[in-house]
């Protein structure tokens, strides 16, 4: 495991001398545009592990992606190796169908402190809720980014992340009622505390999420990747390409349904992923929106 090989994977060629916000932002953006948020291992007979060396091998050498426990663990290792003051936090993800936060702490994210200021760095959420810049850990401040306006609020030691989205233009009207489309303009994303966590705190969740029939991740095969001006996502057989347009307050959302034989080719061309085992796509209706 070495940082040079990781940077070759993400394409980052900038300086690593300064532990400042600008450098952190650049490294972070290269990660989310090179490493997909994906759970394809579950649907092609592979086990997802939390061992850092195996996460590194999967993402850096096999050029795969991963979910939050993989992406953010690797990102945390990179930042710590560069000298950043980092720690892990644990979050409870909001379920819009139940209008409640999950009881299980399933989301791992990174906290980074620079010159006394704390930031949330999360490279493992995907789709339109993927932040593009580290978020300053300050309550009530609107933080506009290309994907939309993010905001953190704090109540009695509990922090809440929400996002305000723009209007959506869907040219293919047959998808205008697609259950993947987010309807609300303001959406709760997750809640967390500042209690430091370790990877060990996520062992049970890692097993549960990839094995339980109640888990979102067993019900949907997901691969999403941020682009220079939006993101693309393959959920089951549905390919979505979203282009952010903050100037006109209208994002373009394009849908297409793939045939079975097109899935593998699309993963290679759109996400730069080549699977070693056969993928069995799945998309059971449930609480997952873009």
C-alpha positions in Angstrom: 0.0 0.0 0.0 1.4 3.4 -1.0 0.1 6.8 -1.6 1.7 7.2 -5.1 -0.2 4.2 -6.3 -3.5 5.6 -4.9 -2.9 8.9 -6.6 -2.2 7.2 -9.9 -5.6 5.5 -9.5 -7.4 8.8 -8.9 -5.3 10.9 -11.3 -4.3 13.4 -8.7 -1.0 15.1 -9.6 -1.1 18.1 -7.3 1.0 19.0 -4.3 0.9 16.9 -1.1 3.1 19.1 0.9 0.4 21.4 2.4 -2.2 20.0 4.8 -4.7 22.8 3.8 -8.3 22.9 2.7 -7.5 23.6 -1.0 -5.3 20.4 -1.2 -7.9 18.4 0.7 -10.6 19.5 -1.7 -8.6 18.6 -4.7 -7.7 15.1 -3.4 -11.3 14.6 -2.4 -12.7 15.6 -5.8 -10.3 13.4 -7.7 -11.4 10.5 -5.5 -15.2 10.9 -6.1 -14.6 11.3 -9.9 -12.4 8.2 -10.2 -13.8 5.8 -7.6 -17.4 4.8 -7.9 -19.8 4.4 -5.0 -21.0 0.8 -5.7 -22.2 -2.4 -4.1 -21.7 -4.7 -7.1 -19.8 -7.2 -5.0 -23.0 -8.3 -3.3 -24.6 -9.1 -6.7 -21.7 -10.9 -8.3 -20.9 -13.3 -5.5 -18.1 -11.5 -3.7 -17.8 -10.7 0.0 -17.3 -7.1 1.1 -14.6 -6.9 3.8 -13.5 -4.0 6.0 -9.8 -5.1 6.1 -7.9 -2.0 4.8 -5.4 -4.0 2.8 -8.3 -5.7 0.9 -10.1 -2.4 0.4 -6.9 -0.9 -1.0 -6.4 -3.9 -3.3 -10.0 -3.7 -4.5 -10.2 0.0 -5.2 -6.6 0.8 -6.2 -5.4 -2.3 -7.9 -8.6 -3.9 -9.2 -9.9 -0.4 -10.0 -13.3 -1.0 -8.4 -15.4 1.2 -6.2 -17.0 0.5 -2.9 -19.6 1.7 -0.4 -19.0 4.2 2.5 -17.1 1.8 4.7 -14.6 1.1 1.9 -14.4 4.6 0.2 -14.1 6.6 3.4 -11.8 4.2 5.2 -9.4 4.4 2.2 -9.8 8.2 2.1 -9.1 8.4 5.8 -6.0 6.4 5.4 -4.8 8.6 2.6 -5.4 11.8 4.5 -3.8 10.5 7.7 -0.8 9.4 5.6 -0.4 13.0 4.3 -0.5 14.4 7.9 -4.1 15.5 8.2 -5.8 15.4 11.6 -8.5 12.8 10.8 -11.0 10.6 12.6 -14.0 8.5 11.7 -17.6 9.3 12.6 -20.7 7.1 12.3 -24.1 8.2 10.9 -27.7 7.0 10.8 -29.1 7.4 7.2 -32.5 8.9 6.7 -35.2 6.6 5.2 -37.7 8.7 3.2 -40.3 5.9 3.0 -40.4 5.6 6.8 -39.7 9.3 7.3 -37.2 8.3 10.0 -33.5 7.8 10.5 -32.3 4.3 10.6 -31.8 2.8 14.0 -28.6 1.1 12.9 -25.4 3.3 12.5 -24.5 2.2 8.9 -22.7 5.1 7.4 -19.0 5.8 8.0 -17.6 9.3 7.3 -14.4 11.2 8.0 -13.8 14.3 10.1 -10.8 16.4 9.3 -9.5 19.3 11.4 -7.4 22.0 9.7 -6.1 25.0 11.6 -8.7 24.5 14.4 -11.6 24.2 12.0 -13.5 20.9 11.6 -14.8 19.6 8.3 -16.9 16.6 7.3 -15.4 14.7 4.3 -17.7 12.0 2.9 -16.7 10.2 -0.3 -19.1 7.4 0.1 -22.7 8.4 -0.5 -23.1 8.7 -4.2 -25.8 10.1 -6.6 -27.0 13.7 -6.0 -26.3 13.5 -2.2 -22.6 13.1 -2.8 -20.9 16.3 -1.5 -18.2 17.7 -3.8 -16.4 19.7 -1.2 -15.5 19.2 2.5 -18.3 20.7 4.6 -17.4 23.0 7.4 -18.8 21.6 10.7 -20.8 24.6 11.6 -24.5 24.6 12.5 -27.1 26.4 10.3 -24.8 27.6 7.6 -25.9 27.0 4.0 -23.0 25.6 2.0 -23.7 25.8 -1.8 -21.9 23.3 -4.0 -22.4 22.2 -7.6 -24.8 19.3 -6.5 -27.0 21.8 -4.6 -27.1 23.5 -1.2 -26.0 21.4 1.8 -26.6 22.4 5.4 -25.5 21.0 8.7 -27.6 21.7 11.9 -26.8 20.7 15.4 -29.3 20.0 18.2 -28.1 18.7 21.7 -24.9 17.2 20.3 -26.6 15.5 17.3 -25.7 16.8 13.8 -28.1 16.6 10.8 -27.1 16.8 7.2 -29.7 17.9 4.6 -29.6 19.0 1.0 -31.7 21.4 -1.1 -31.9 20.4 -4.7 -32.8 22.2 -7.9 -35.7 21.5 -10.2 -35.2 18.6 -12.6 -35.8 18.4 -16.3 -36.5 14.8 -17.5 -36.7 14.7 -21.3 -37.8 11.1 -21.4 -41.3 11.5 -20.0 -41.8 7.8 -19.6 -39.5 8.2 -16.6 -41.2 11.2 -15.1 -42.8 9.1 -12.4 -39.8 6.9 -11.8 -39.4 5.9 -8.2 -35.7 6.9 -8.4 -36.6 10.5 -8.8 -36.4 12.6 -5.7 -39.6 14.6 -5.2 -38.8 16.8 -2.3 -36.8 20.0 -2.7 -35.2 19.6 0.7 -34.1 16.2 1.8 -32.7 14.9 5.0 -29.6 12.8 4.4 -28.2 11.5 7.7 -27.6 12.3 11.4 -24.4 11.7 13.4 -22.6 12.6 16.6 -18.9 13.7 17.0 -18.1 10.6 19.0 -14.9 9.1 17.3 -15.5 5.7 15.7 -13.3 2.9 14.6 -13.8 0.5 11.7 -14.6 -2.2 14.4 -17.8 -0.3 15.1 -19.1 -1.3 11.7 -18.3 -5.0 11.6 -21.9 -6.1 12.3 -23.4 -3.5 9.9 -21.0 -4.6 7.1 -22.3 -8.2 7.3 -25.9 -7.2 7.8 -26.1 -4.8 4.8 -24.8 -7.4 2.4 -26.8 -10.3 3.7 -30.2 -9.1 5.1 -33.2 -9.3 2.8 -34.3 -6.0 4.5 -31.1 -4.2 3.4 -31.3 -1.6 0.6 -28.1 -3.0 -0.8 -29.4 -6.5 -1.3 -32.5 -5.1 -3.1 -30.6 -2.9 -5.6 -27.4 -3.3 -7.6 -25.9 0.2 -7.5 -23.0 1.9 -9.2 -22.6 5.7 -9.2 -19.8 8.0 -10.2 -19.4 11.8 -10.0 -18.4 13.5 -13.3 -17.1 17.0 -14.1 -20.6 18.4 -14.3 -22.9 15.9 -12.5 -23.1 12.2 -11.9 -24.1 9.0 -13.6 -25.7 6.0 -11.9 -26.6 2.4 -12.9 -29.3 1.0 -10.6 -30.4 -2.4 -11.7 -30.9 -1.9 -15.5 -31.6 1.8 -15.3 -28.8 4.1 -16.4 -29.2 7.8 -15.3 -27.0 10.7 -16.3 -27.5 13.9 -14.5 -26.0 17.3 -15.5 -26.0 20.0 -12.8 -27.1 23.5 -14.0 -27.1 25.9 -11.1 -27.1 29.0 -13.4 -30.6 28.1 -14.6 -31.6 26.3 -11.4 -32.6 23.2 -13.5 -30.7 19.9 -13.5 -31.0 17.7 -16.6 -31.8 14.0 -15.7 -31.6 11.5 -18.6 -32.8 7.9 -18.2 -32.3 4.8 -20.3 -33.2 1.2 -19.7 -30.5 -1.3 -20.6 -30.7 -4.8 -21.8 -28.9 -7.6 -19.9 -26.1 -7.7 -22.5 -25.5 -4.0 -22.3 -24.9 -3.9 -18.5 -21.3 -5.1 -18.6 -20.3 -2.9 -21.5 -21.9 0.2 -19.8 -20.0 -0.5 -16.5 -16.8 -0.5 -18.5 -17.5 2.5 -20.7 -19.3 4.8 -18.1 -17.7 3.7 -14.8 -14.4 2.1 -15.9 -15.3 -1.0 -14.0 -14.6 -4.6 -15.2 -16.0 -7.3 -13.0 -14.3 -10.6 -12.4 -17.6 -12.4 -11.8 -21.0 -12.3 -13.5 -23.3 -9.5 -12.2 -26.9 -10.2 -11.6 -28.7 -6.8 -11.7 -31.5 -6.2 -9.4 -33.8 -3.2 -8.6 -36.6 -3.9 -6.1 -38.6 -0.8 -5.5 -37.5 0.9 -2.3 -36.1 4.1 -0.6 -33.3 5.0 -3.0 -33.6 8.3 -4.9 -31.3 10.4 -7.1 
